[in-house]
Amino acid sequence: MLGTTLAFWRGWASQCTVRGKYQDAVVRSLVTLKALTYAPTGGIVAAVTTSLPEQLGGPATGITASAGCGTPL
């Protein structure tokens, strides 16, 4: 199963046409966005940074995801 998963992500990432200095960063960003995408609709599932601390080892930021207009999800 791991081999199949690796093959999928490597094949998918190989479609990236960006080359040069920023290629690795672009591919990492694309993989992250793809992993957070709900396949049937293409919608982003969650914000990555909603509960990350502002400082390593610090408290969570308190930022909550919202559906827009200040409505918490």
C-alpha positions as CSV (number, residue, x, y, z in Angstrom):
1,M,0.0,0.0,0.0
2,L,2.8,2.4,0.8
3,G,4.4,1.7,-2.6
4,T,1.1,2.6,-4.3
5,T,0.7,5.8,-2.3
6,L,4.3,6.9,-3.1
7,A,3.8,6.1,-6.8
8,F,0.6,8.2,-6.9
9,W,2.1,11.2,-5.2
10,R,5.3,11.0,-7.2
11,G,3.4,10.7,-10.5
12,W,1.1,13.5,-9.5
13,A,3.9,15.8,-8.5
14,S,5.9,15.0,-11.6
15,Q,3.3,17.0,-13.6
16,C,4.5,20.2,-12.1
17,T,6.2,22.3,-14.8
18,V,8.1,24.7,-12.5
19,R,11.8,24.1,-12.7
20,G,14.7,25.8,-11.0
21,K,15.5,27.3,-7.6
22,Y,11.9,27.1,-6.3
23,Q,10.8,23.8,-7.7
24,D,10.9,21.9,-4.4
25,A,9.0,24.6,-2.5
26,V,6.4,24.7,-5.2
27,V,5.9,21.0,-5.3
28,R,5.7,20.8,-1.4
29,S,3.0,23.6,-1.5
30,L,1.1,21.8,-4.3
31,V,1.2,18.5,-2.4
32,T,-0.1,20.2,0.7
33,L,-3.0,21.8,-1.1
34,K,-3.8,18.6,-2.9
35,A,-3.8,16.7,0.4
36,L,-6.3,19.2,1.9
37,T,-8.6,19.1,-1.1
38,Y,-11.9,17.2,-0.9
39,A,-11.8,15.3,-4.2
40,P,-15.6,15.2,-5.1
41,T,-15.9,19.0,-5.0
42,G,-12.4,20.4,-5.2
43,G,-13.1,22.3,-2.0
44,I,-10.3,22.9,0.6
45,V,-11.0,20.8,3.6
46,A,-9.3,22.8,6.3
47,A,-6.9,25.7,6.9
48,V,-3.5,24.3,7.9
49,T,-2.6,27.0,10.5
50,T,-5.8,27.3,12.5
51,S,-4.3,25.8,15.7
52,L,-0.6,26.3,15.3
53,P,1.2,28.2,18.2
54,E,2.7,31.6,17.4
55,Q,5.9,30.4,19.0
56,L,7.4,26.9,19.2
57,G,5.9,25.4,22.4
58,G,3.6,28.3,22.9
59,P,-0.2,28.3,23.2
60,A,-2.4,28.0,20.1
61,T,-3.3,31.2,18.4
62,G,-7.0,31.0,19.1
63,I,-7.7,31.6,15.4
64,T,-10.8,29.5,14.3
65,A,-11.8,28.5,10.9
66,S,-14.9,30.3,9.6
67,A,-17.4,29.9,6.8
68,G,-17.3,33.5,6.0
69,C,-19.0,36.5,7.6
70,G,-17.6,35.6,10.9
71,T,-19.6,32.4,11.2
72,P,-17.5,29.7,13.0
73,L,-17.5,26.3,11.3
